[in-house]
């Protein structure tokens, strides 16, 4: 039964009679059963075995010697690579990268069309659970793909719909020799914890849990394909490329639903990341979506030292940073432009206004804590909000300044609150206020305008 499942899976993935495959074999039960099945299904000379000796356990050399002898006895081409310098940290990810680099290299050098691995249905469930716990992203939660481009051909996983229990049963009935990796029993790694603690509970809850995860994975893959197609159509018509980056008119998104806006900007960030080699993180994506909804005026999000997202009212640009610009600041920082008469939310717990003293504030913020200042006549019509930079100084009175860093130390303000604070500046980077703590002397001169404007910062503690 298992052999027929593998045969039909491989044929469904496009196997042709003259194709050749490389099997990734660890000597564990899964990969040894896969090797046994392929031996029975395909002619000698059409497949080979690749093994990585990770050199991490006492049994590693014995396993490699066993597999080498097994292959030589049967005339199966055998390729081995020893991992000489494993790192102290991040071993799991580094080992995987080493393995797949070796597999791709061997495929190319030995002219194999396919790489076959023994990932099974239990691996799929574990991977999906890991992705959901770690990331919570639809595009990644679909888990392991059954077929994907790899090396100079394809990576195929013919066991992906087969339960671990069925593989063990096949090995038991056929008397297949294999090695047990004792580290798989340890719960130091997240995958092992899920394997031994979460997966058995889910299977006990519903014997068809593995099937349901397979179905969920396929539906996620289909959904992601539809989303990507729609994203490509949107970007082709709405996004425009220019010498310094990309731009779009936000009015073209006016009829979009919240879901459409979310996936449009997710697609935009993915395109920028792919085309320009710019990585972005969850915080930046969430920041972009929040500001688009709550702040319709002007702001900047730095993606890195060289690229930023800039909104100026109805225009949005992803653009290279202009060197020497007064808005160029540290990586992963948000900037806001605040003009006389404007007000907006900085986040779901912060609001700021440069407004007449008798102006109404949103009902939502009325009970929040606040700091405010009546502003002098000569106060700049445009001010800028950003995070603190090294060397920032507050003018306390004529001729007396203090570094913001020293102010934080003297006032015993926690690192968390320091990170949450905002620096208000003019176009020349003179510090006008440190919010929510105090205003610079530049903001509190005695002569004020007949129409009193105030700088009001409201925040929820």
C-alpha positions in Angstrom: 0.0 0.0 0.0 2.7 2.5 1.0 4.7 1.6 -2.1 1.7 2.3 -4.3 1.2 5.7 -2.6 4.8 6.7 -3.3 4.5 5.6 -6.9 1.3 7.6 -7.5 2.7 10.6 -5.7 5.9 10.7 -7.8 3.9 10.2 -11.0 1.5 13.0 -10.1 4.5 15.3 -9.5 5.7 14.7 -13.1 8.1 11.9 -13.0 9.2 10.7 -16.4 10.9 7.4 -17.2 14.4 8.7 -18.0 14.5 11.1 -14.9 17.1 10.5 -12.2 16.8 11.2 -8.5 19.0 11.8 -5.5 17.7 10.5 -2.2 18.6 12.4 1.0 19.1 9.6 3.5 20.0 10.1 7.2 19.7 6.4 8.2 16.5 7.1 10.3 13.5 5.0 9.7 11.8 7.5 7.3 14.7 7.9 4.9 15.6 4.2 5.0 12.1 3.2 4.1 12.1 5.7 1.3 15.4 4.2 0.0 13.9 0.7 0.2 10.7 1.8 -1.7 12.7 3.6 -4.4 14.9 0.5 -4.8 11.8 -1.6 -5.6 10.2 1.0 -7.8 13.0 2.2 -10.0 15.9 0.7 -12.0 19.4 0.6 -10.7 21.4 3.5 -12.0 18.5 6.0 -12.0 19.0 7.1 -8.4 21.8 7.8 -5.9 22.1 8.5 -2.1 23.4 11.6 -0.4 24.2 11.6 3.3 25.5 14.3 5.6 27.6 13.2 8.6 26.8 16.1 11.0 29.5 14.8 13.4 27.4 15.8 16.4 26.8 12.4 18.0 29.0 9.4 18.8 26.9 7.3 16.4 27.4 9.6 13.4 30.4 7.8 12.0 28.7 4.4 12.5 25.6 5.6 10.7 27.7 6.9 7.7 29.7 3.7 7.5 26.5 1.6 7.6 24.9 3.6 4.8 28.0 3.6 2.7 28.3 -0.2 2.9 24.6 -0.6 2.2 24.9 1.4 -1.0 28.1 -0.2 -2.2 26.7 -3.7 -1.7 23.8 -2.8 -3.9 25.6 -0.7 -6.5 23.9 2.5 -5.5 26.0 5.7 -6.1 26.8 7.2 -2.6 27.8 10.8 -1.8 28.8 11.9 1.7 29.8 15.2 3.2 31.1 15.7 6.8 30.1 18.8 8.7 33.5 19.9 10.1 32.7 23.2 11.9 29.2 23.3 13.5 28.5 26.6 15.2 27.9 27.0 19.0 24.5 28.5 18.5 21.7 28.0 16.0 22.8 24.5 15.1 19.5 23.3 13.8 19.2 26.1 11.1 22.9 25.9 10.3 22.7 22.1 9.8 19.7 22.4 7.5 21.5 25.0 5.4 24.6 22.8 5.2 22.6 19.8 4.1 20.7 21.5 1.4 23.7 23.2 0.0 25.4 19.8 -0.3 22.3 18.3 -1.9 22.0 21.1 -4.5 25.7 20.9 -5.2 25.6 17.1 -5.7 22.5 17.3 -7.9 24.3 19.7 -10.2 27.7 17.9 -10.3 26.1 14.5 -10.8 23.3 15.6 -13.1 20.3 14.5 -11.0 16.9 15.8 -11.9 15.1 15.4 -8.6 16.0 15.4 -4.9 13.7 13.2 -2.8 13.4 13.6 1.0 11.4 11.6 3.5 9.3 14.3 5.1 5.9 12.8 6.1 2.5 13.8 7.3 3.5 14.1 10.9 6.4 16.4 9.9 3.8 18.5 8.0 1.7 18.9 11.1 4.7 19.8 13.2 5.9 22.4 10.7 2.5 24.0 10.4 2.2 24.3 14.2 5.7 25.8 14.4 4.9 28.3 11.7 1.7 29.3 13.4 3.3 29.7 16.8 6.4 31.5 15.5 5.0 33.7 12.8 1.2 33.6 12.4 1.5 34.3 8.7 -0.8 32.7 6.1 1.9 32.5 3.4 4.2 30.5 5.7 1.6 28.5 7.8 0.9 26.1 4.8 4.0 24.2 5.9 6.1 21.9 3.7 5.6 22.0 -0.1 5.3 18.6 -1.8 7.2 19.8 -4.9 9.3 22.9 -5.4 12.2 24.1 -7.6 15.5 23.1 -6.2 19.1 23.1 -7.5 19.0 22.3 -11.2 15.7 20.5 -10.8 13.0 19.8 -8.2 12.7 18.8 -4.6 10.0 16.1 -4.1 8.5 14.8 -0.9 6.6 11.6 -1.8 5.8 10.7 1.9 4.1 14.0 2.7 0.6 12.5 2.9 1.8 9.3 4.7 1.7 9.0 8.5 4.8 8.3 10.5 3.0 5.2 12.0 2.5 3.7 8.5 6.2 4.2 7.7 7.3 2.5 11.0 4.9 -0.3 10.3 6.3 -0.8 6.8 9.9 -0.9 8.3 8.8 -3.5 10.9 7.1 -5.8 8.4 10.0 -5.6 5.9 12.7 -5.9 8.5 14.4 -2.7 7.3 17.4 -1.7 9.4 17.7 1.9 10.6 19.2 4.0 13.3 17.3 6.0 16.0 18.6 9.5 16.7 18.3 9.8 20.5 18.3 13.6 20.3 14.8 13.4 18.6 13.5 12.4 22.1 14.9 15.6 23.7 12.5 18.5 24.2 15.2 21.2 24.0 14.1 22.1 20.4 10.6 23.5 19.7 9.9 20.9 17.0 10.6 18.0 19.4 8.3 19.6 22.0 5.5 19.8 19.5 6.2 16.3 18.2 6.0 14.7 21.7 3.5 16.9 23.4 1.1 18.7 21.0 0.8 16.3 18.0 -0.2 13.2 20.1 -2.9 15.3 21.8 -4.3 16.4 18.4 -4.3 12.9 17.0 -6.0 11.6 20.1 -8.6 14.4 19.7 -9.4 13.3 16.1 -7.8 10.3 14.3 -8.1 12.3 11.1 -6.1 15.3 12.3 -3.3 14.5 9.9 -5.7 14.5 7.0 -7.2 17.7 8.1 -3.8 19.4 8.3 -3.0 18.2 4.8 -6.3 19.7 3.6 -5.7 22.9 5.4 -2.2 23.1 3.9 -3.5 22.7 0.4 -6.2 25.3 0.9 -3.6 27.7 2.3 -1.4 27.1 -0.8 -4.4 27.8 -3.1 -5.4 30.9 -1.2 -1.8 32.2 -1.3 -1.7 31.6 -5.1 -4.9 33.6 -5.6 -3.7 36.4 -3.3 -0.3 36.6 -5.2 -2.1 36.8 -8.6 -4.4 39.6 -7.3 -1.4 41.4 -5.8 0.4 41.3 -9.1 -2.6 42.7 -10.9 -2.9 45.6 -8.4 0.7 46.5 -8.5 0.8 46.4 -12.3 -1.9 49.1 -12.5 -1.5 51.2 -9.3 2.2 51.1 -8.5 4.6 53.3 -10.6 8.3 52.9 -10.8 10.7 55.9 -11.0 14.4 56.4 -10.8 14.5 56.7 -7.0 12.0 53.9 -6.2 8.2 53.6 -6.4 5.2 55.8 -5.9 1.4 55.6 -5.9 -1.6 57.8 -5.4 -3.5 56.6 -2.4 -6.8 57.8 -3.8 -6.6 54.8 -6.1 -7.2 52.6 -3.1 -10.2 54.5 -1.8 -12.6 51.8 -2.7 -10.5 49.0 -1.3 -11.7 46.9 1.6 -9.5 46.5 4.7 -8.6 43.1 3.5 -7.6 44.4 0.0 -5.5 47.2 1.5 -3.7 44.7 3.8 -2.8 42.5 0.9 -2.0 45.3 -1.5 0.6 46.7 0.9 1.9 43.3 1.8 2.5 42.7 -1.9 4.1 46.1 -2.2 6.6 45.3 0.6 7.3 41.9 -0.9 8.0 43.5 -4.3 10.3 46.1 -2.8 12.1 43.4 -0.8 12.6 41.2 -3.9 13.5 44.0 -6.4 15.7 46.1 -4.2 17.0 43.5 -1.7 15.4 45.4 1.2 14.3 43.3 4.1 11.3 44.4 6.3 10.0 43.2 9.6 6.6 42.6 11.1 6.9 45.8 13.2 7.4 47.9 10.0 4.5 46.3 8.2 2.1 46.9 11.1 3.4 50.4 11.5 2.7 51.1 7.8 -0.8 49.8 8.0 -1.6 51.7 11.2 -0.3 55.0 9.9 -2.1 54.7 6.6 -5.4 54.3 8.5 -4.9 56.8 11.3 -2.5 59.5 10.0 -3.6 61.0 6.6 -0.9 63.8 6.5 2.9 63.3 6.4 5.2 60.7 7.9 8.3 58.6 7.1 9.2 55.0 8.0 12.8 54.0 7.6 13.1 50.5 6.2 16.9 50.6 6.6 19.7 53.2 6.3 19.1 53.6 2.5 15.4 53.2 1.9 12.3 54.7 3.5 8.5 54.9 3.0 7.3 58.5 2.7 3.7 59.7 2.8 2.9 63.3 1.8 -0.9 63.5 1.9 -2.3 61.5 -1.0 1.1 60.4 -2.3 3.1 57.4 -1.0 6.7 56.7 -2.1 9.2 54.0 -1.4 12.3 55.9 -2.1 16.0 56.0 -1.6 17.1 58.2 1.3 18.4 61.6 0.1 21.8 62.0 1.7 22.0 65.1 3.9 18.2 65.3 4.4 17.3 66.5 7.9 14.9 63.5 8.1 17.5 60.9 7.6 17.9 59.2 10.9 18.5 55.8 12.5 17.3 52.5 11.0 13.8 51.3 11.8 12.5 54.7 12.9 9.3 56.5 12.2 9.1 60.2 11.5 6.0 62.5 11.5 5.5 65.9 10.0 3.1 68.1 12.0 1.8 71.3 10.6 0.0 74.2 12.3 -3.7 73.3 12.6 -3.1 69.5 12.3 -3.6 66.7 14.7 -3.5 62.9 14.4 -2.9 59.6 16.3 0.7 58.4 16.5 -0.4 55.0 17.7 -3.4 53.4 19.3 -2.4 55.0 22.7 -0.9 58.4 21.5 -2.3 61.5 19.9 -0.8 64.9 19.1 -2.1 68.2 18.0 -0.7 71.6 16.9 -4.0 73.3 17.4 -5.8 76.4 18.6 -6.2 76.3 22.4 -10.0 76.1 22.1 -10.0 73.3 19.6 -11.9 70.1 20.4 -9.9 66.9 20.9 -11.2 63.4 20.1 -13.5 62.0 22.7 -11.3 58.8 22.8 -8.3 60.8 24.3 -10.1 63.1 26.7 -9.2 61.0 29.8 -5.7 60.3 28.7 -2.6 61.8 30.4 -1.2 64.9 28.6 1.5 67.5 28.3 0.8 70.8 26.6 2.4 74.2 25.9 1.0 77.5 24.7 3.3 78.4 21.8 5.1 81.6 21.0 4.5 83.8 17.9 7.6 82.8 16.1 7.1 79.1 16.6 7.7 77.1 13.4 4.7 76.4 11.2 6.0 72.9 10.6 7.6 70.7 13.3 8.9 67.1 13.2 8.5 64.1 15.5 11.1 61.4 15.7 12.9 59.1 18.2 15.9 60.2 20.2 19.3 60.3 18.5 22.8 60.3 20.2 23.8 63.9 21.0 20.2 65.4 21.2 20.1 68.3 23.6 17.4 70.3 25.3 17.7 74.0 25.9 16.5 74.5 29.5 17.1 78.3 29.6 19.3 80.8 27.7 22.8 79.4 27.6 22.0 76.2 29.4 21.4 72.9 27.6 21.3 69.3 28.7 21.7 66.1 26.8 18.5 64.1 26.7 20.5 61.0 27.8 21.6 62.9 30.9 18.1 64.0 31.6 16.8 60.4 31.5 19.6 59.3 33.9 19.0 62.2 36.3 15.2 61.6 36.3 15.7 57.8 36.6 13.5 57.1 33.6 13.4 53.4 32.6 14.7 52.2 29.3 11.2 51.2 28.2 9.9 54.7 28.8 13.0 56.2 27.1 12.2 54.1 24.0 8.6 55.3 24.0 9.4 59.0 24.2 9.3 61.4 21.2 11.6 64.2 20.2 10.0 67.3 18.6 12.3 69.4 16.4 12.3 72.2 13.9 13.7 71.9 10.4 17.2 72.7 11.7 17.0 69.8 14.2 16.7 72.1 17.2 14.9 70.1 20.0 11.6 71.8 20.9 10.3 69.2 23.3 10.9 65.8 24.8 7.4 64.2 25.0 5.8 63.4 27.4 8.3 65.1 29.8 9.1 68.7 29.0 9.3 71.5 26.5 12.5 73.3 25.5 13.0 76.9 26.4 12.6 77.5 22.6 8.9 76.5 23.1 8.0 78.6 26.1 9.1 82.2 25.4 6.8 84.8 27.0 5.3 86.5 23.9 2.4 84.5 22.4 0.2 85.0 19.4 -3.2 86.7 19.7 -4.7 83.4 18.6 -3.2 80.9 21.0 -1.9 77.7 19.5 -0.9 74.9 21.7 1.2 71.8 21.3 -0.9 69.0 23.0 0.4 65.5 23.4 -2.1 63.0 24.9 -1.1 59.4 25.9 -2.5 56.4 27.6 -0.3 55.1 30.4 
